[in-house]
Amino acid sequence: MVNDNLSALEKDIFDKISKSDAGGLKFLLSQLTGTSVDIVDENGMTPLQHACYKGNVECVQMLLDQGADPNSSKHGMNYTALHFAALSGNTSICLLLLLAGANSMALNSVSRTAAQMGGFVGNHRAVATINNFIPKLEIEYYTKLQGQQTEPYLPIILLDPFHRFVIESNIHPVRIALNLQKFGAFSDHLKQLKKVLEMMAEREMQRSNEVNEIMAFKYHYLGWIVTEIHKCRDHFQSRNKDGGVDNKSVDYVELFAKRVLKENKQGLLEYVESTVRDCVREFPFRECTIFRQVVSQLANKDCTSALDVVRAAINGQRGFVEDITACSTCGEEGPDKKCSKCKQVQYCDRECQRLHWFMHKKACARPMPTGTASNGANAKKDIDATEISESLQNLVAG
């Protein structure tokens, strides 16, 4: 219900949001001159809070651009926009609000944070987005000269991409590699990234107000995987110098992904299992609760995989069993594409499908092309492409 004291224009704003009419809202906001967009309805809800609850990303972005306060809490139950976003389960909106300065620790009238409310209704991806977020200011420190330094720990050009990198909740090794690849400037600074991540982990453990063991463990894990990727690149470049495959023709990130995805006869990812266990074993803060919990779970004979244990430690345990689909390559939840042949495995995009093909082709029920000579030529071309991928995989494994 809309407050009767509102003007016709303000009432229309709430109406457009309730109908998810982004175009209409944009027009109305252009007419709202000299007035704060943080008007409230009868329940004390602002347009931003309504848009968050509706899960409309476009409307939320427009309202934030218009100066909407992400921390307004005039709602009768003291819910903020982030509380409503967590209840809607929209991770993109949660991230927009956090980037705009939303306080993730704000409590509603029953002393629950947005993440706690999201977890209560089973929106675990939204919870992970909130819990993995840190302000960009916490990284800026490493882009500035300290003491007698002649250069900062992290080049300023990497501030934004590195911030996006560390707040990512998907910690699958392939996703980490693809995220590094997304920001090309990372490739020449892998050692620096590792160093900064180590320092960030130590900082989390030395906080005087509240130690954050989970983020310390996450930074250690990210640094460990970055180091593995760096080793893969050095190994690949070294082999190329000795007369291997042309360095320009293949991406070392692709080779790392194929090392990760290679399964043994039992269908297990041996490299991932051993790497993650080594990572846990080398966590320097061994008195932490999270370290003891992870080690205890890894020692359990019923443990599904080391990666699952670490993922749950960082992103939180899920309160009930869900039928969750995930990309077969990078582990991203809710992929919207399937193998065009067998329809049995899912992927984020063609890049993930391409990276996984060297393994999936062994089980994919692909009908062989028949009829025309051109079909036969295409089939041969496909086979040649996968054979090249296999030879490169063997090069890395060798």
N, C-alpha and C positions, 0 to 999 in steps of 0.2 A: 504494500500500500504506500502511496506517495503522499508526503506531507502537503496538506491543503494550503500552507503558507508559501509554497513554492510558486514561482512564476510559471506561465504556460511554457516558456522555453525550457525551463529546468525540468518540468514534468515530462516534456517531450524527450529530453535526454535520457531519463530513466526508461521511457517507453521504447526508445530505439535500442537500448542495451538489452532490454528484456526480449526483444525480437531478434537480437543479434544482427541488427541492421547497421553494419559498419559504415556504409556510405552515407546513410542518413545521419548517423552520429557525427561524422566528420563535418558535415554541413552545419549542424547545430553548434558544434564547438567553435566553428568560425564566427558564429554570431554571439558567442558568449564573451563579450569584451568587458574588461574592467571588473569581472566577477570571478572568484575562485571556482575552480572546477570541483572543489571538495564540498559540494552541497550534500545535504543528507536527507534521507526520506524519514518516514515516521519511526522507523526502527533504528535510526542513526547510521544507516548504511550509505556510503558514498557511491557515486557512479563506478569508481574503480573497484570497490568491493563487489558490486553487482556483476561487473564484467569478469572478475576473477572467478566468482562462483559459477557463472555461465560457461567459463572456459573459453572465452573468446579472445584469442591472442591479439588480433588486430585492434579490437576495441581497447584492450589493456595498453597496448603500445601507444595508441593515440592519446589516451588519458595521461599516461606518464609523460609524454612529450608536451602535454598541456600544463604540466606542473603538478599533477595529482600527488598527494602525500601517501606514500606506501605504508606509513605507520599510523594512519588515522585509526582511532579505536573508540569512536563515539557509539559504536554498536552496543546494544543493551547487554550483550554477553562479553563485551570487550574483544571481539574478534577483529583481527587486522585483515588487510587484503591477503597477506600470506596464509593466514588460517583458511580463508575461503579458497585460495588457489590449491592448497594441499588437499582440501576436501573435494575439490573438483578433479584432482589427480593430473592436472595439466603441468608437465614438467617445464615446458617452454615458458609458461606464465610465472612459475616459481622462480626460474632463473632471471627473467626480466625484472621481477620485483627485487630480488637480491642484488642485482647489478644497480638498481636504482636506490639502494640503501635500506631495504626492508630489514627490520630487526628480527632475526630468526629465533631469538630467545624471548620475544614478547609473549606474555601469558594472557590467556582469556580468563573469564570469571571462575573457571574451575581449575585454574593453575595448570593449563596445558599449553605447550608450544604448538606451533603450526605442524612441526614434524610429528609430534605425538598424536595430533588429531588426524593427520594423514595416515599414520600407521594404524590407528584405531579402525578406520574404514577400509584398510587394505590397499591404500595407494602407495605401495612401497617404492615405486620409481620416483615419485614426488618427494618422499622422505629421503631417499638417497641423494637427490639433487640438493635438497636443503642442507643435509648433514655434511656433504662434501664441499660446500661453498666456503671460501674465505675471501675477505675483501682484497682488492688489488693492492691497497696500501701496504699489506703485509709482505708483498713481493717487491715493491718499489725500493725498499731498503737495499736490496742486493744489486740494484742498478746504479747506485751512487757510490762514489769513492769513499772508502773508510780508512782512517788513519793514514798510513804511508803508502797506500795502494796507488799504483800508476794507472790501473784500469779496474773497473768494477767487476764483481763476480759474474754479473749477467749484463750483456749489452742491452741498452735501453730499447733497442728495436725489438727485443724478444719479450718485453714486458707483457703486452697484450696476449700474444699467442701462448706464452708460458702460463699466464693466469688461466686461460681457457684449458690448457693442458692439465693443470693440477686439480681443477674443480670437476673434471670429468669423472662420472661415477662408474663407468664401464672400465674395469681393470684387466680385461682379457689382454694377454700379450700382443695379439694381432691388432687389437683396437689401439693399443698404446703405440705400436709401430706405425699404424696408419695415421694416427693423430700427429706423430712426429713428422711424417711425410707430408701431411697437409700444410705444415708451415715449413717450407723449404729451408729457411734460415737456420733451423735447428741442426741440420746435418753436419755443420762445421763446428758445433758447440756442444756435442754430446758429453764431453768430459766436464764442461762447465755446468751443464744441467745436473749431472750426477752430484757434483760438489754442492750446488745450491740446495738440492733436495736433502742431502745429508745434513746441511746446516739447518734447514727448516725442521727436520725431524728432531734435532737436538734442541732447537728453540722451543718446540712444543713441550718437551720434557722438562724444560727449565722455567716455565712460566710460574711466576710467584702467586698469581691469583687462582688459576685452574689449569692443571696439566691436562693435555689432550692426547691420551695414549693412542687413540684410534688414528688421528691424523699423523702422528709420529710414525706409526706403523705403515700407514699408506705411503708417506713420503719415502720411507726406506724401501718399500716394495717397488715404487715407481723408479727409484734410483737404480735398483737391482736390474730391472728389466731394461732400462736405458743402457746400462753397462753391457748386458747381453747383446743388445742391438749393436752397440759399438764394437764388440768383439766380432760379431758377424761381418760388419763392414770391413774391419781391418783384415780379417781372414780372407774375405773375398778379394779385396784389393791386392793382398799379398799374392794370392794365387794367380791373379791377372798379370802381375808383373813377371811371373814365371812362365807366361805363355798360355794362360787360360783363356776364358771367354772375354771378349771385349767389354771393358768396364762400362762403356756408354750404352751397351745394348740391353743391360739387365739392371734392375734396381735392387740394391742389397736388402732393402726393406721387404721386397717380394721374396727373396731367398730366406730371410728370417721367418716370414710368415709360413713358408712351406716347411721349414724346420719345425716350427711349432705344431703345425697341423698334421704332420706325419704320424700315422697310427701304427701300432704293432699288430700282430696277428689277433690279439684279444680286443682290438679296438681302443686301446689306451694311448693317450698322448704322453709317451715316456719322457720326452724332453721337457714338457711343461711340468709334469709331476716332479721330476728331479730338480728342476730349476726353482720351482716354488718352495720345495722343501729346503733346499740350500739357502734360499732367501730368508726363510723363517729361522733357520738355524743360526744365521749370522746377524740377527737383529740384536743391536748392542745393548738394549735396555731390557735385560732379562728378568728383572724383578717386576715388570709390568703385568697387570692382570690380563691384558689382551695376549701377551706372549704365552703365559701359562695356559690360557684357554685354548689357543690355537694349537699348541704342542699337544695338549691333552686330546683334542679332537683328531689330530693327525695320527696319534698312537692308537686310536680306536680302529678295530678291524673292520667295522662297518662304514668307515669313512669313504664317501663317494669319490672325491678327488681333492687334492691339495688346493687346487684353484677355487673349488667351491667353498672350502673352509675359509680361505683368506677373503674371498668375496663376501661371505656372510659376516666375517669379523669387521670388515670395513663398512659395508653398507647396511648391516643389521640383519638379524634373523627374521624370517617371515613367520607370522603367527599361524598361518594355516597353509595347507598344500594348495598350490595353484597350478592350473594347466597353462604354463608359460611357454610360448614359442620363442626361440632365439636363433639368431643368425648362426649357421653352421661354421662360419669363418671367424667372426669377431665377437660372437656372444651377445651382440646387441639384441635387446628384447623387442618383441613386436615387429619383426621384419615383414615387409609387405610384398616380397617377391619370392617365387618358387622356381626350382629347376624346371625349365620348359619341357624337359623330356619325361622325367619320372614323377614330377610334382610332389616328391616325398621330402625334400629338404628345402629350407628357406634361407634367403639371403637379404642383406640390406640393399644391395645394388649389384650391378654387373661386375664391379671390381672384386667384391667379396666372392661372387660366384667363380670368377676367373681364378682367384687364388686357391680355391678349394677344389677345382676340377681335377687336379692331379690325383687326389684321393677319391673323390666322388665317382669318377668315371669307372672305377672298379666295381661299383655297386649299382650304378645308374642303368635302368632298363631302357636303353636307347634303341628305338627301331632303326635298323640300318636303311639308308636311302636306297631306293630301287628305281628302275625304269630308265632314266636318262644318263648319258655319259657325264653330263655336267654335275649330276648328283654324286656320281662316283668320284669325280675330281674334287668336289667340295669335301666329301668324306675323307679323302686322302689328305687334303689340306688340314683338316681338323686333327687327324692322327699325327701328322708331322708336328703340329704346334704343341701337342701334348707331349710328344717324345722329346722335344726341346726342353720343355719344362722339367721332365724327368731327369734329363742329363744334367741340368743345372742343379736340381735337388741333390743328385749324387755328388756333384762337385762340392757342395756345401758340407754334405755329410762325410765326405772323404777325409 
